[in-house]
Amino acid sequence: MTTDTLLIELLTEELPPKVLEKLSNTFAEEVCAALKDQALTRVDSVCTPYCTPRRLAISISNVLKQQPDRIIERKGPAVSAGLDAEGKPTKALEGFLRSAGISVDQLHKVGAGKAECFVARIEQKGKALDEYLQDIIVQALKKLPVPKMMRWGDSDVQFVRPVHGLTILHGKRVVAAEVLGLSSGNVTQGHRFLCKDPVTIEHANEYETALEAGHVIASFAQRRNLIDARLDQLAEKNNAIWIGHTNHDLQSLLSMSNDDRSVLSSLLDEVTALVEWPEVYVGEFEAEFLDVPQECLILTMQQNQKYFPLVDSQGKLMNKFLIVSNMQVSDPHHIIEGNQRVVRPRLADARFFFNQDRKLTLESRVEKLSHVVYHNKLGSQLQRVERITKLAGFIARILGVDKADSEKAARLCKADLITDMVGEFPELQGIIGRYYAFYEGEKFEVMNAIEAHYHPRFAGDTLPQGGVACAVALADKLETIIGIYGIGQVPTGDKDPFGLRRQALGILRILIETPLDLNLPALLKAAADNFPAGMLSASVATDVEGFMLDRLRGYLRERGFEATQVEAVLAVLKGRLHEALPRLQGVRTFAALEVAKDLAAANKRVQNIMRKNSEELGDISHKIINLPLLKDAAELELYQAIQDITPMAQGYIERGDYANNLKTLVTLKPFIDDFFDKVMVMAEDKALRLNRAVLLQQLGKLMNQSADISKLVA
């Protein structure tokens, strides 16, 4: 059958840059899927999306001009529902026959038993591509992730931006269609300023070439790569590193390769969506602006002007920046001058905010937090700060770090929320507070904690460093998660408006990766106790613990541990999360041993015996072995083996050597096997039965010091 390349292009006003690539990919996916459903593509058809600020386009190779004849299978009612007691069609089946346009004799049966149903196999004559294409495009456009539609002129047509042109080509042939009030053709527009004449596309395969002649690079990826390479080239020429991401720690970005930084750069994606014929130029600003904290200047340049700030190898901001322009010209003097002139007032605003903010101390701002609502059910930001301060002091005391410093940092940690700088740039919360604390002469530990208490802010972010910073960061996150959860704002599905999953993961990472010898249930209870009586649900601490354990399971699985290993450790962890990774590493080492499964199965057998007979045995937790009652050789040998390895096993536990603790169990295997082969635990003699149960209790405690290894078997 005849095939050719299909090209569809929608020419528009400038599309939203932050969602341009997503719009393009969705449009391409929907069109390609619909063509495939109608058997209008082949196995080797390739779908290529294109997008620029003023167009969404798609090219699909090997699209058929004519749909092949097909057998369409339609599922009807179940056989039991389609025929009555006399074997005649019911109304349900009659309706199906009418809709399918066939008779009873043409029906087929598929399935068996209750699942057996009628199927109509209808021969459908193939239709032309042209008959389907308009509706396919219209339906694809309706499925674009567009939050708000526009109308323009006197038309009732709606789209994310006004549309000005529609190109639909199958090879050289224009496919007639009307979409969004436009009739299809083969003429589009090139660059808004560099190409005055319309661009005619003679063949669908010539789309990229034709647009390039009109000073438009149609491929998003190609434009991005060109900009990326040019940014690298000019940064290297200036002995600098370009910064294109506002949400990552600067030092972390500096340690990455150019390729890694490029992948993370949200600004690079955004400017790629703003230009059709990109070029990069170097701009400068007065060095006097560098007296302002560099994070303020970086955000000003990135967010307001879409510039790429340059920093030196030490991460110090330079008074140069890179401009991605939509104009490639031989003399860029006016472009550079214009951008430098525009950025100057923005930098001056940042300097003004900085100087104005420093006229008031952080401490003087704290009481003003009483006028800032945190949540209508949880009070003001000042009340929140008071809870964080109390909890930070509690945590500091347990950690053995300076309680006064921790409480001071906690009291000041939200003061910058009512500064002009944070009002302009909310991303600077904590960062600007640290600068102001520095200028006010606060201790390093205090100023460090003011910034670090927000960390980790996202996956892969750095953790707070130092005991004071950890105490404040934990207090802040615990107060948030307990408070929000306690008033019923529980995350559901993919909805988590208060970021409680992120807060939970932050707490887990601080406790586990720092690590900190703190007990999670105790922390949650202390956080809950700081709220007024009756404000939160009575079970909030227990509920949040369950919520966090679910996050913990996911976190540990992402670290490469198996689900059975995770459950084995969680069974004995008792909230001491700093031991989670060492214990898991020990369990993973143990699980690789040849005898691990046998020992795990034996442990499970011990637990089953104790559980099934718990009512009869009663509480035997404090009972000891009655040596004269150990008459059977197998139980005597098992008892002696337990005594022999217990000191060594206990020593390993005390040193945190969980792998060797578990390895000591290997020597027990022959004694355990012999015991279960030759000894009846639940003997008729009650004293004997009780004594053997106590022996198994000792064995179970020994085997489960590092983890409940019974969890390693199904």
For each residue, the residues with C-beta under 8 A, 3 or more apart:
1: 64 65 66 68
2: 64 65 66
3: 42 62 63 64 65
4: 62 63 65 170 171 173 204
5: 59 60 61 62 63 169 170 171 203 204 205
6: 35 59 60 63 129 168 169 170 175 204
7: 57 58 59 167 168 169 170 201 204 207
8: 31 57 58 137 167 168
9: 50 55 56 57 58 165 166 167 168 188 207
10: 55 56 57 141 163 165 166 179 180
11: 54 55 163 164 165 166 167 188 189
12: 15 54 55 56 159 160 161 162 163 164
13: 54 161 162 163 164
14: 53 54 161
15: 12 19 20 23 51 53 54 56 160 161 273
16: 19 20 23 160 161
17: 20 53 270 271 273 274
18: 269 270 273
19: 15 16 22 23 145
20: 15 16 17 23 24 51 53 220 273
21: 24 25 51 220 269 273
22: 19 25 26 145
23: 15 16 19 20 26 27 51 56 144 145 146 160
24: 20 21 27 28 49 50 51 56 57 58 220
25: 21 22 28 29 49
26: 22 23 29 30 140 143 144 145
27: 23 24 30 31 49 56 58 140 141 144
28: 24 25 31 32 47 48 49 58
29: 25 26 32 33 47
30: 26 27 33 34 139 140 143
31: 8 27 28 34 35 47 58 60 136 137 140
32: 28 29 35 36 41 45 47 58 60
33: 29 30 36 37
34: 30 31 37 38 132 136 139 140
35: 6 31 32 38 40 41 45 60 63 132 136
36: 32 33 39 40 41 45
37: 33 34
38: 34 35 67 132 136
39: 36 64 67 68 70 126
40: 35 36 63 64 67 129 132
41: 32 35 36 45 60 62 63 64
42: 3 45 62 64
43:
44: 61 62
45: 32 35 36 41 42 60 61 62 63
46: 60 61 62
47: 28 29 31 32 58 59 60
48: 28 58 59 60 61
49: 24 25 27 28 57 58 220
50: 9 24 55 56 57 58 59 207 208 218 219 220
51: 15 20 21 23 24 55 56 57 218 220 273
52: 55 216 217 218 220 223 276
53: 14 15 17 20 273 274 275 276
54: 11 12 13 14 15 189 192 276
55: 9 10 11 12 50 51 52 188 218
56: 9 10 12 15 23 24 27 50 51
57: 7 8 9 10 24 49 50 51 167 207 218
58: 7 8 9 24 27 28 31 32 47 48 49 50
59: 5 6 7 47 48 50 204 207
60: 5 6 31 32 35 41 45 46 47 48 63
61: 5 44 45 46 48
62: 3 4 5 41 42 44 45 46
63: 3 4 5 6 35 40 41 45 60 129 170
64: 1 2 3 39 40 41 42 67 68 129
65: 1 2 3 4 128 129 170
66: 1 2 126 127 128 129
67: 38 39 40 64 70 126 127 128 129 132
68: 1 39 64 126
69: 123 124 125 126
70: 39 67 123 124 126
71: 121 122 123 124
72: 121 122 123 124
73: 119 120 121 122
74: 96 100 119 120 122
75: 117 118 119
76: 82 93 96 100 107 117 118 119 120
77: 81 82 90 92 93 96 117 118
78: 81 82 114 115 116 117 118
79: 82 83 109 116 117 118
80: 83 114 116
81: 77 78 90 92 93
82: 76 77 78 79 89 90 92 93 96 117 118
83: 79 80 87 88 89 90 93
84: 87 88 89 90
85:
86:
87: 83 84
88: 83 84
89: 82 83 84 93 94 97 104
90: 77 81 82 83 84 93 94
91: 94 95
92: 77 81 82 95 96
93: 76 77 81 82 83 89 90 96 97 104 118
94: 89 90 91 97 98
95: 91 92 98 99
96: 74 76 77 82 92 93 99 100 118 120
97: 89 93 94 100 102 103 104 107 120
98: 94 95 101
99: 95 96
100: 74 76 96 97 120 122
101: 98 122
102: 97 106 107 120 122
103: 97 106
104: 89 93 97 107
105:
106: 102 103 120 121
107: 76 97 102 104 118 119 120
108: 118 119 120 121
109: 79 116 117 118 119
110: 116 117 119
111: 115 116 117
112: 115 116
113: 116
114: 78 80
115: 78 111 112
116: 78 79 80 109 110 111 112 113
117: 75 76 77 78 79 82 109 110 111
118: 75 76 77 78 79 82 93 96 107 108 109
119: 73 74 75 76 107 108 109 110
120: 73 74 76 96 97 100 102 106 107 108
121: 71 72 73 106 108
122: 71 72 73 74 100 101 102
123: 69 70 71 72
124: 69 70 71 72
125: 69
126: 39 66 67 68 69 70
127: 66 67 131 132
128: 65 66 67 131 132
129: 6 40 63 64 65 66 67 132 133 170 175
130: 133 175 176 177
131: 127 128
132: 34 35 38 40 67 127 128 129 135 136
133: 129 130 136 137 168 175 177
134: 137 138 177 178 179
135: 132 138 139
136: 31 34 35 38 132 133 139 140
137: 8 31 133 134 140 141 168 177 179
138: 134 135 141 142 179
139: 30 34 135 136 142 143
140: 26 27 30 31 34 136 137 143 144
141: 10 27 137 138 144 159 179 180
142: 138 139
143: 26 30 139 140
144: 23 26 27 140 141 160
145: 19 22 23 26
146: 23 149 159 160
147:
148: 160
149: 146 158 159 160
150: 158 159 160 161 162
151: 155 156 157 158
152: 155 157 162
153: 162
154:
155: 151 152 181
156: 151
157: 151 152 163 180 181
158: 149 150 151
159: 12 141 146 149 150 162 163 180
160: 12 15 16 23 144 146 148 149 150
161: 12 13 14 15 16 150
162: 12 13 150 152 153 159
163: 10 11 12 13 157 159 166 180 181 182
164: 11 12 13 182 189
165: 9 10 11 182 185 187 188 189
166: 9 10 11 163 177 179 180 182 183 184 185
167: 7 8 9 11 57 184 185 186 187 188 201
168: 6 7 8 9 133 137 174 175 177 184
169: 5 6 7 172 173 174 175 186 201 203 204
170: 4 5 6 7 63 65 129 173 175 204
171: 4 5 203 204 205
172: 169 202 203 204
173: 4 169 170
174: 168 169 184 185 186
175: 6 129 130 133 168 169 170 184
176: 130 183 184
177: 130 133 134 137 166 168 183 184
178: 134 181 182 183 184
179: 10 134 137 138 141 166 182 184
180: 10 141 157 159 163 166
181: 155 157 163 178
182: 163 164 165 166 178 179
183: 166 176 177 178
184: 166 167 168 174 175 176 177 178 179
185: 165 166 167 174
186: 167 169 174 200 201 202
187: 165 167 198 199 200 201
188: 9 11 55 165 167 198 199 201 211
189: 11 54 164 165 192 195 198 199 214
190: 194 195 197 198 199 211 213 214 215 216
191: 194 195 214 215 216 276 277 326
192: 54 189 195 276
193: 326 327
194: 190 191 214 215 277 327 328
195: 189 190 191 192 199 214 215 216
196:
197: 190 214
198: 187 188 189 190
199: 187 188 189 190 195 210 211 213 214
200: 186 187 210
201: 7 167 169 186 187 188 204 206 207 210
202: 172 186 206 210
203: 5 169 171 172 206
204: 4 5 6 7 59 169 170 171 172 201 207
205: 5 171
206: 201 202 203 209 210
207: 7 9 50 57 59 201 204 210 211 218
208: 50 211 212 218 219
209: 206 212 213
210: 199 200 201 202 206 207 213 214
211: 188 190 199 207 208 214 216 217 218
212: 208 209 215 216 217 218
213: 190 199 209 210
214: 189 190 191 194 195 197 199 210 211
215: 190 191 194 195 212 276 277 328
216: 52 190 191 195 211 212 276 277
217: 52 211 212 222 223 226 276 277 278
218: 50 51 52 55 57 207 208 211 212 222
219: 50 208 222 223
220: 20 21 24 49 50 51 52 223 224 272 273
221: 224 225
222: 217 218 219 225 226
223: 52 217 219 220 226 227 272 275 276 278
224: 220 221 227 228 268 269 272
225: 221 222 228 229
226: 217 222 223 229 230 278
227: 223 224 230 231 268 271 272 275 278 280 324
228: 224 225 231 232 262 268
229: 225 226 232 233
230: 226 227 233 234 278 279 280
231: 227 228 234 235 242 244 268 280 308 322 324
232: 228 229 235 236 242 258
233: 229 230 236 237
234: 230 231 237 238 280 282 322
235: 231 232 238 240 241 242 310 322
236: 232 233 239 240
237: 233 234
238: 234 235 282 310 318 320
239: 236 312 313
240: 235 236 310 311 312 318 320
241: 235 254 261 310 311 312 313
242: 231 232 235 261 308 309 310 322
243: 250 253 261 298 302 308 309 310 311
244: 231 261 262 264 265 266 267 268 302 308
245: 248 253 261 264 265 266 267
246: 266 267 298 299 302 303 427
247: 266 427 457 458
248: 245 252 253 264 461
249: 252 253 461 462
250: 243 253 254 295 311 315
251: 254 255 315 462
252: 248 249 255 256 460 461 462
253: 243 245 248 249 250 256 261 264
254: 241 250 251 311 313 315
255: 251 252
256: 252 253 260 261 264
257: 260 261
258: 232 261 262
259: 262 263
260: 256 257 263 264
261: 241 242 243 244 245 253 256 257 258 264 265
262: 228 244 258 259 265 268
263: 259 260
264: 244 245 248 253 256 260 261
265: 244 245 261 262 268 269
266: 244 245 246 247 269 270
267: 244 245 246 270 271 302 306 308
268: 224 227 228 231 244 262 265 271 272
269: 18 21 224 265 266 272 273
270: 17 18 266 267 273 274 306
271: 17 227 267 268 274 275 278 306 324
272: 220 223 224 227 268 269 275 278
273: 15 17 18 20 21 51 53 220 269 270
274: 17 53 270 271 306 324 326
275: 53 223 227 271 272 278 324 325 326
276: 52 53 54 191 192 215 216 217 223 326
277: 191 194 215 216 217 326 327 328
278: 217 223 226 227 230 271 272 275 324 325 326 328
279: 230 324 325 327 328 329 332
280: 227 230 231 234 322 323 324 325
281: 322 323 325 332 335 336 339
282: 234 238 320 321 322 323 336
283: 307 320 321 322 323 336 339 340 343
284: 319 320 321 340
285: 289 319 320 321 340 343 344 347
286: 289 319 344
287: 290 319
288: 291
289: 285 286 292 297 319 347 348 350 351
290: 287 294 297 317 319
291: 288 351
292: 289 296 297 347 350 351 354
293: 296 297 354 431 432 435
294: 290 297 298 311 316 317
295: 250 298 299 428 431 432
296: 292 293 299 300 350 353 354 421 425 428 432
297: 289 290 292 293 294 300 301 309 317 347 350
298: 243 246 294 295 301 302 309 317
299: 246 295 296 302 303 425 427 428
300: 296 297 303 304 305 343 346 347 349 350 425
301: 297 298 304 305 307 308 309 321 343 346
302: 243 244 246 267 298 299 305 306 307 308 309
303: 246 299 300 425
304: 300 301 346
305: 300 301 302 339 342 343 346
306: 267 270 271 274 302 324
307: 283 301 302 321 322 323 339 343
308: 231 242 243 244 267 301 302 321 322 324
309: 242 243 297 298 301 302 317 318 321
310: 235 238 240 241 242 243 317 318 320 321 322
311: 240 241 243 250 254 294 314 315 316 317 318
312: 239 240 241 315 316 318
313: 239 241 254
314: 311
315: 250 251 254 311 312
316: 294 311 312
317: 290 294 297 298 309 310 311
318: 238 240 309 310 311 312
319: 284 285 286 287 289 290
320: 238 240 282 283 284 285 310
321: 282 283 284 285 301 307 308 309 310 343
322: 231 234 235 242 280 281 282 283 307 308 310
323: 280 281 282 283 307 335 336 339
324: 227 231 271 274 275 278 279 280 306 308
325: 275 278 279 280 281 328 332 335
326: 191 193 274 275 276 277 278
327: 193 194 277 279 332 335
328: 194 215 277 278 279 325
329: 279 332 335
330:
331: 334
332: 279 281 325 327 329 335 336
333: 336 337
334: 331 337 338
335: 281 323 325 327 329 332 338 339
336: 281 282 283 323 332 333 339 340
337: 333 334 340 341
338: 334 335 341 342
339: 281 283 305 307 323 335 336 342 343
340: 283 284 285 336 337 343 344
341: 337 338 344
342: 305 338 339 345 346
343: 283 285 300 301 305 307 321 339 340 346 347
344: 285 286 340 341 347 348
345: 342 348 349
346: 300 301 304 305 342 343 349 350
347: 285 289 292 297 300 343 344 350 351
348: 289 344 345 351 352
349: 300 345 346 352 353 424
350: 289 292 296 297 300 346 347 353 354 421 424
351: 289 291 292 347 348 354 355
352: 348 349 355 356
353: 296 349 350 356 357 419 420 421 424
354: 292 293 296 350 351 357 358 421
355: 351 352 358 359
356: 352 353 359 420
357: 353 354 360 419 420 421 432 436
358: 354 355 436 439
359: 355 356
360: 357 364 365
361: 364 365 436 440
362: 365 366 412 415 416 433 436 437 440
363: 366 411 412 415
364: 360 361 367 368
365: 360 361 362 368 369 415 416 418 419
366: 362 363 369 382 385 411 412 415
367: 364 370 382
368: 364 365 371 372 418
369: 365 366 372 380 381 382 384 385 414 415 417 418
370: 367 380 381 382 383
371: 368 380
372: 368 369 380 381 382 417 418
373: 376 379 380 381
374: 378 379 380 381 383 384
375: 378 379 483 484 487
376: 373
377: 487 535
378: 374 375 383 384 483 484 487 531 535
379: 373 374 375 382 383 384
380: 369 370 371 372 373 374 383 384
381: 369 370 372 373 374 384 385 414 417
382: 366 367 369 370 372 379 385 386
383: 370 374 378 379 380 386 387
384: 369 374 378 379 380 381 387 388 414 479 483
385: 366 369 381 382 388 389 410 411 413 414
386: 382 383 389 390
387: 383 384 390 391 479 483 527 530 531
388: 384 385 391 392 410 413 414 472 475 476 479
389: 385 386 392 393 407 410 411 475
390: 386 387 393 394 407 530
391: 387 388 394 395 410 474 475 478 479 526 527 530
392: 388 389 395 396 406 407 409 410 471 472 474 475
393: 389 390 396 397 403 406 407 410 471
394: 390 391 397 398 475 526
395: 391 392 398 399 406 470 471 474 475 518 523 526
396: 392 393 399 401 402 403 405 406 407 467 468 471
397: 393 394 400 403
398: 394 395 518
399: 395 396 467 470 471 516 517 518
400: 397 467
401: 396 405 406 466 467 468 471
402: 396 405 406 445 467 468
403: 393 396 397 406 407
404: 407 408
405: 396 401 402 408 409 443 445 446 449 468
406: 392 393 395 396 401 402 403 409 410 449 467 468 471 472
407: 389 390 392 393 396 403 404 410 411
408: 404 405 411 412 442 446
409: 392 405 406 412 413 445 446 447 449 450 453 468 469 472
410: 385 388 389 391 392 393 406 407 413 449 453 471 472 475 476
411: 363 366 385 389 407 408
412: 362 363 366 408 409 415 433 437 442 446 450
413: 385 388 409 410 430 433 449 450 453 472 476
414: 369 381 384 385 388 417
415: 362 363 365 366 369 412 418 419 433
416: 362 365 419 421 422 428 429 430 432 433 436 450
417: 369 372 381 414 422 429
418: 365 368 369 372 415 422 423
419: 353 357 365 415 416 422 423 432 433 436
420: 353 356 357 423 424
421: 296 350 353 354 357 416 424 425 428 432
422: 416 417 418 419 425 426 428 429 432
423: 418 419 420 426
424: 349 350 353 420 421
425: 296 299 300 303 421 422 428 432
426: 422 423 429
427: 246 247 299 431
428: 295 296 299 416 421 422 425 431 432
429: 416 417 422 426 432 433 454
430: 413 416 433 434 450 451 452 453 454
431: 293 295 427 428 434 435 451
432: 293 295 296 357 416 419 421 422 425 428 429 435 436
433: 362 412 413 415 416 419 429 430 436 437 450 451
434: 430 431 437 438 447 448 450 451
435: 293 431 432 438 439
436: 357 358 361 362 416 419 432 433 439 440
437: 362 412 433 434 440 442 446 447 450
438: 434 435 441 442 447
439: 358 435 436
440: 361 362 436 437
441: 438
442: 408 412 437 438 446 447
443: 405 446 447
444: 447 448
445: 402 405 409 448 449 466 468 469
446: 405 408 409 412 437 442 443 449 450 468
447: 409 434 437 438 442 443 444 450 451
448: 434 444 445 451 452 465 466 468 469
449: 405 406 409 410 413 445 446 452 453 464 466 468 469 471 472 473
450: 409 412 413 416 430 433 434 437 446 447 453 472
451: 430 431 433 434 447 448 454 455
452: 430 448 449 455 464 465 466 469 472 473
453: 409 410 413 430 449 450 464 469 472 473 475 476
454: 429 430 451 457 473 476
455: 451 452 461 462 463 464 473 506
456: 459 460 461 462 463 505 506 509 510
457: 247 454 461
458: 247 461 502
459: 456 505
460: 252 456
461: 248 249 252 455 456 457 458
462: 249 251 252 455 456 465
463: 455 456 470 509 510 513 514
464: 449 452 453 455 469 470 472 473 510
465: 448 452 462 469
466: 401 445 448 449 452 469 470
467: 396 399 400 401 402 406 470 471
468: 396 401 402 405 406 409 445 446 448 449 471 472
469: 409 445 448 449 452 453 464 465 466 472 473
470: 395 399 463 464 466 467 473 474 510 514 516
471: 392 393 395 396 399 401 406 410 449 467 468 474 475
472: 388 392 406 409 410 413 449 450 452 453 464 468 469 475 476
473: 449 452 453 454 455 464 469 470 476 477 506 510
474: 391 392 395 470 471 477 478 507 510 511 516 518 523
475: 388 389 391 392 394 395 410 453 471 472 478 479 527
476: 388 410 413 453 454 472 473 479 480
477: 473 474 480 481 503 504 506 507 510
478: 391 474 475 481 482 507 523 524 526 527
479: 384 387 388 391 475 476 482 483 527 530
480: 476 477 483 484 498 500 503
481: 477 478 484 485 500 503 504 507 527 544 547 548
482: 478 479 485 486 524 527 528 531 536 540 541 544
483: 375 378 384 387 479 480 486 487 531 536
484: 375 378 480 481 487 489 498 500
485: 481 482 488 489 490 500 540 543 544 547
486: 482 483 528 531 535 536 537 540 544
487: 375 377 378 483 484 535 536 537
488: 485 537
489: 484 485 497 498 500
490: 485 500 547
491: 495 496 500 501
492: 495
493:
494:
495: 491 492
496: 491 499 500 501 502
497: 489
498: 480 484 489 503
499: 496 502 503
500: 480 481 484 485 489 490 491 496 503 504 547
501: 491 496 504 505 551
502: 458 496 499 505 506
503: 477 480 481 498 499 500 506 507
504: 477 481 500 501 507 508 544 547 548 551
505: 456 459 501 502 508 509 551 555
506: 455 456 473 477 502 503 509 510
507: 474 477 478 481 503 504 510 511 520 548
508: 504 505 511 512 548 551 552 555 577
509: 456 463 505 506 512 513 555
510: 456 463 464 470 473 474 477 506 507 513 514 516
511: 474 507 508 514 515 516 518 520 577 578
512: 508 509 515 555 577 578 580 581
513: 463 509 510
514: 463 470 510 511 578
515: 511 512 577 578 579 581
516: 399 470 474 510 511 578
517: 399 576 578
518: 395 398 399 474 511 522 523 577 578
519: 522 523 574 575 576
520: 507 511 523 524 545 548 575 576 577
521: 524 525 541 545 575
522: 518 519 525 526 575
523: 395 474 478 518 519 520 526 527
524: 478 482 520 521 527 528 541 544 545 548
525: 521 522 528 529 541
526: 391 394 395 478 522 523 529 530
527: 387 391 475 478 479 481 482 523 524 530 541
528: 482 486 524 525 531 536 540 541
529: 525 526
530: 387 390 391 479 526 527
531: 378 387 482 483 486 528 535 536
532: 535
533:
534:
535: 377 378 486 487 531 532
536: 482 483 486 487 528 531 540
537: 486 487 488 540 543
538:
539: 542 543
540: 482 485 486 528 536 537 543 544
541: 482 521 524 525 527 528 544 545
542: 539 545 546
543: 485 537 539 540 546 547
544: 481 482 485 486 504 524 540 541 547 548
545: 520 521 524 541 542 548 549 575
546: 542 543 549 550
547: 481 485 490 500 504 543 544 550 551
548: 481 504 507 508 520 524 544 545 551 552
549: 545 546 552 553 570
550: 546 547 553 554
551: 501 504 505 508 547 548 554 555
552: 508 548 549 555 556 570 577 580
553: 549 550 556 557 563 566 570
554: 550 551 557 558
555: 505 508 509 512 551 552 558 559
556: 552 553 559 561 566 580 584
557: 553 554 560 561 562 563 566
558: 554 555
559: 555 556 581 584
560: 557
561: 556 557 565 566 584 587 588
562: 557 565 566 588 591
563: 553 557 566 567
564: 567 568 711 712 713
565: 561 562 568 569 584 587 588 591 707 711 712
566: 553 556 557 561 562 563 569 570 584
567: 563 564 570 571 708 711
568: 564 565 571 572 587 707 708 709 710 711 712
569: 565 566 572 573 580 583 584 587 706 707
570: 549 552 553 566 567 573
571: 567 568 704 707 708 711
572: 568 569 583 704 705 706 707 708
573: 569 570 576 577 579 580 583
574: 519
575: 519 520 521 522 545
576: 517 519 520 573 579
577: 508 511 512 515 518 520 552 573 580
578: 511 512 514 515 516 517 518
579: 515 573 576 582 583 656
580: 512 552 556 569 573 577 583 584
581: 512 515 559 584 585
582: 579 585 586 656 658
583: 569 572 573 579 580 586 587 658 706 707
584: 556 559 561 565 566 569 580 581 587 588
585: 581 582 588 589 658 659
586: 582 583 589 590 657 658 659 660 661 662 706 707
587: 561 565 568 569 583 584 590 591 658 662 706 707 709 712
588: 561 562 565 584 585 591 592
589: 585 586 592 593 659 662 663
590: 586 587 593 596 659 662 663 665 706 709
591: 562 565 587 588 596 712
592: 588 589 596
593: 589 590 596 663 666
594:
595: 598 599 666 669
596: 590 591 592 593 599 600 709 712
597: 600 601 712 713
598: 595 601 602 669 673
599: 595 596 602 603 665 666 668 669 672 703 709
600: 596 597 603 604 709 710 711 712 713
601: 597 598 604 605 710 713
602: 598 599 605 606 669 672 673 676 703
603: 599 600 606 607 700 703 704 708 709 710
604: 600 601 607 608 710 713
605: 601 602 608 609 676
606: 602 603 609 610 696 699 700 703 710
607: 603 604 610 611 700 710
608: 604 605 611 612
609: 605 606 612 613 681 682 693 696
610: 606 607 613 614 617 693 696 697 700
611: 607 608 614
612: 608 609
613: 609 610 616 617 682 693
614: 610 611 617 618
615: 618
616: 613
617: 610 613 614 620 689 690 693
618: 614 615
619: 622
620: 617 623 690 693 694 697
621: 697
622: 619
623: 620 690 694 697
624: 694
625: 630 639 691 694 695 698
626: 629 630 687 691 694
627: 630 639
628:
629: 626 687 688 691
630: 625 626 627 635 636 639 691 695
631: 635 636
632: 635 636 678 679
633: 636 637 678
634: 637 638 671 674 675 677 678 679
635: 630 631 632 638 639 675 679 692 695
636: 630 631 632 633 639 640
637: 633 634 640 641 671 674 675
638: 634 635 641 642 668 671 672 674 675 695 699
639: 625 627 630 635 636 642 643 695
640: 636 637 643 644
641: 637 638 644 645 667 668 671
642: 638 639 645 646 668 695 698 699 702
643: 639 640 646
644: 640 641
645: 641 642 648 649 664 665 667 668 702
646: 642 643 649 650 702
647: 650 651
648: 645 651 652 664
649: 645 646 652 653 661 664 665 702 705
650: 646 647 653 654 705
651: 647 648 654 655
652: 648 649 655 657 658 660 661 664
653: 649 650 656 657 658 661 705 706
654: 650 651
655: 651 652
656: 579 582 653
657: 586 652 653 660 661
658: 582 583 585 586 587 652 653 661 662 706 707
659: 585 586 589 590 662 663
660: 586 652 657 663 664
661: 586 649 652 653 657 658 664 705 706
662: 586 587 589 590 658 659 665 706 707 709
663: 589 590 593 659 660 666
664: 645 648 649 652 660 661 667 668
665: 590 599 645 649 662 668 669 702 703 709
666: 593 595 599 663 669
667: 641 645 664
668: 599 638 641 642 645 664 665 671 672 699 702 703
669: 595 598 599 602 665 666 672 673
670: 673 674
671: 634 637 638 641 668 674 675
672: 599 602 638 668 669 675 676 699
673: 598 602 669 670 676 677
674: 634 637 638 670 671 677 678
675: 634 635 637 638 671 672 678 679
676: 602 605 672 673 679
677: 634 673 674
678: 632 633 634 674 675
679: 632 634 635 675 676 692
680: 683
681: 609 689 692 693 696
682: 609 613 689 692
683: 680 688 689 692
684: 689
685: 688 689
686: 689 690
687: 626 629 690 691
688: 629 683 685 691 692
689: 617 681 682 683 684 685 686 692 693
690: 617 620 623 686 687 693 694
691: 625 626 629 630 687 688 694 695
692: 635 679 681 682 683 688 689 695 696
693: 609 610 613 617 620 681 689 690 696 697
694: 620 623 624 625 626 690 691 697 698
695: 625 630 635 638 639 642 691 692 698 699
696: 606 609 610 681 692 693 699 700
697: 610 620 621 623 693 694 700 701
698: 625 642 694 695 701 702
699: 606 638 642 668 672 695 696 702 703
700: 603 606 607 610 696 697 703 704
701: 697 698 704 705
702: 642 645 646 649 665 668 698 699 705
703: 599 602 603 606 665 668 699 700 709
704: 571 572 603 700 701 707 708 709 710
705: 572 649 650 653 661 701 702
706: 569 572 583 586 587 590 653 658 661 662
707: 565 568 569 571 572 583 586 587 658 662 704 711
708: 567 568 571 572 603 704 711
709: 568 587 590 596 599 600 603 662 665 703 704 712
710: 568 600 601 603 604 606 607 704 713
711: 564 565 567 568 571 600 707 708
712: 564 565 568 587 591 596 597 600 709
713: 564 597 600 601 604 710
714:
